[in-house]
Amino acid sequence: MAPHRKSRPARTRTGIRTPALATAALTSMALFSQTATAAPSTDDKPSLEEVEKKVGDLYRQAESATDKYNAAEEKTAKQKKRVATLLDDVAKRTEKLNEAREQLGSFAAAQYRTGAAAPDTATMLLADNPQDYFDQTQLMDRLTERQKEVVDDYVTQRTETAQKRQEATEGLESLTQSQSTLKSSKAQVQAKLTEARQLLDKLTAEEKARLAAIEKKKQEEAERRAEELARQQAAEAEKKRLAAEAEKRKQEAAQEQSAGSSSTVEAPAEDSTYATKAAKVVAFARAQIGKPYVWGATGPDSYDCSGLTGDAWKAAGVDLPRTTYDQVNVGKTVSVADAKPGDLVFFYADVTHVGIYIGNGMMIHAPKPGAYVREESIFYDGESSIHSVVRPA
């Protein structure tokens, strides 16, 4: 039994060390767990730059969905008119068809009363398709010319009415699909705007102030680029003016030598016509400054971006399509350096925003939800955001 007793002291010493080591290990694990748990709460919170980018992306996605909404709304309106016209046409044709059928019935009744025709003739006159009955029984020779005309008219009316009913049915199906797209696009817009508002609402007062400072810095840079473009355009305009004056002097000198008469160098008719229209466009746009941006709005109390450009050019007698991705295809594309007042400036790769150029690197546009129609640098979101410049007329 002695060998068993010798092991007891060693077991006692181990028992003393184990609680201390276990306590240290547990403390270490607890500290590690607290650190691991605390870290994500800081790291998971997006930076202000990330919030700004995310909100900007959401607004652009909302504008894209707004364009889809606008297109679906325009298509729905057109389809409603078409379906209404078709249904009205079907109603009128059905009325005529019933009149023709009644006339056939009167012929049949008269033949029964007078005994002037065999029963199969009356049956033919009241058949759903008298022409098929002709083919089966060869009764055409038994009818008078007037009766033949009535039957022919009935067959024609019946065929045309069936065709129009089919068109109306297809039109209603297409309208239902457009209305579904309209509803879906509206939901997308609202979801994007809600997400953007929620992101901004989570910011503290200090973070909102810092975000405003970031926006101000971007605005200052945009204005600097606009001034730079204005100087470039002014220099180019002066260069063209001097060249025109030199050409005028050259022509005058040549005319003095030949005929002694004088003439003036006039601006191309195309330029003067566009300038007249553009002046109306810019004047209209200026009159809208301060009105709220509302997605899907086309005035007169509020606008989205393409709603404003469409109304402005309409004031100059030019009808533009409803959406940005249709407006960008109307007219002549020019470089940013060659932009003139009245030109449309489009933004982003998916062409989801548009403004009206007013000169000196500036534009008037309806920017985004929560903002108002305003004058702003075309570089407001960086030079790389500019997609193209289009001269509509």
Rosetta blueprint (number, residue, H / E / L):
1 M L
2 A H
3 P H
4 H H
5 R H
6 K L
7 S H
8 R H
9 P H
10 A H
11 R H
12 T H
13 R H
14 T H
15 G H
16 I H
17 R H
18 T H
19 P H
20 A H
21 L H
22 A H
23 T H
24 A H
25 A H
26 L H
27 T H
28 S H
29 M H
30 A H
31 L H
32 F H
33 S H
34 Q H
35 T H
36 A H
37 T H
38 A H
39 A H
40 P H
41 S H
42 T H
43 D H
44 D L
45 K L
46 P L
47 S L
48 L H
49 E H
50 E H
51 V H
52 E H
53 K H
54 K H
55 V H
56 G H
57 D H
58 L H
59 Y H
60 R H
61 Q H
62 A H
63 E H
64 S H
65 A H
66 T H
67 D H
68 K H
69 Y H
70 N H
71 A H
72 A H
73 E H
74 E H
75 K H
76 T H
77 A H
78 K H
79 Q H
80 K H
81 K H
82 R H
83 V H
84 A H
85 T H
86 L H
87 L H
88 D H
89 D H
90 V H
91 A H
92 K H
93 R H
94 T H
95 E H
96 K H
97 L H
98 N H
99 E H
100 A H
101 R H
102 E H
103 Q H
104 L H
105 G H
106 S H
107 F H
108 A H
109 A H
110 A H
111 Q H
112 Y H
113 R H
114 T H
115 G L
116 A L
117 A L
118 A L
119 P H
120 D H
121 T H
122 A H
123 T H
124 M H
125 L H
126 L L
127 A L
128 D L
129 N L
130 P H
131 Q H
132 D H
133 Y H
134 F H
135 D H
136 Q H
137 T H
138 Q L
139 L L
140 M H
141 D H
142 R H
143 L L
144 T L
145 E H
146 R H
147 Q H
148 K H
149 E H
150 V H
151 V H
152 D H
153 D H
154 Y H
155 V H
156 T H
157 Q H
158 R H
159 T H
160 E H
161 T H
162 A H
163 Q H
164 K H
165 R H
166 Q H
167 E H
168 A H
169 T H
170 E H
171 G H
172 L H
173 E H
174 S H
175 L H
176 T H
177 Q H
178 S H
179 Q H
180 S H
181 T H
182 L H
183 K H
184 S H
185 S H
186 K H
187 A H
188 Q H
189 V H
190 Q H
191 A H
192 K H
193 L H
194 T H
195 E H
196 A H
197 R H
198 Q H
199 L H
200 L H
201 D H
202 K L
203 L L
204 T L
205 A H
206 E H
207 E H
208 K H
209 A H
210 R H
211 L H
212 A H
213 A H
214 I H
215 E H
216 K H
217 K H
218 K H
219 Q H
220 E H
221 E H
222 A H
223 E H
224 R H
225 R H
226 A H
227 E H
228 E H
229 L H
230 A H
231 R H
232 Q H
233 Q H
234 A H
235 A H
236 E H
237 A H
238 E H
239 K H
240 K H
241 R H
242 L H
243 A H
244 A H
245 E H
246 A H
247 E H
248 K H
249 R H
250 K H
251 Q H
252 E H
253 A H
254 A H
255 Q H
256 E H
257 Q H
258 S H
259 A L
260 G L
261 S L
262 S L
263 S L
264 T L
265 V L
266 E L
267 A L
268 P L
269 A H
270 E H
271 D H
272 S H
273 T H
274 Y H
275 A H
276 T H
277 K H
278 A H
279 A H
280 K H
281 V H
282 V H
283 A H
284 F H
285 A H
286 R H
287 A H
288 Q L
289 I L
290 G L
291 K L
292 P E
293 Y E
294 V L
295 W L
296 G L
297 A L
298 T E
299 G L
300 P L
301 D L
302 S L
303 Y E
304 D L
305 C H
306 S H
307 G H
308 L H
309 T H
310 G H
311 D H
312 A H
313 W H
314 K H
315 A L
316 A L
317 G L
318 V L
319 D L
320 L L
321 P L
322 R L
323 T L
324 T H
325 Y H
326 D H
327 Q H
328 V L
329 N L
330 V L
331 G L
332 K E
333 T E
334 V E
335 S L
336 V L
337 A L
338 D L
339 A L
340 K L
341 P L
342 G L
343 D L
344 L E
345 V E
346 F E
347 F E
348 Y L
349 A L
350 D L
351 V L
352 T L
353 H E
354 V E
355 G E
356 I E
357 Y E
358 I E
359 G E
360 N L
361 G L
362 M E
363 M E
364 I E
365 H E
366 A L
367 P L
368 K L
369 P L
370 G L
371 A L
372 Y E
373 V L
374 R E
375 E E
376 E E
377 S E
378 I L
379 F L
380 Y L
381 D L
382 G L
383 E H
384 S H
385 S H
386 I E
387 H E
388 S E
389 V E
390 V E
391 R E
392 P L
393 A L
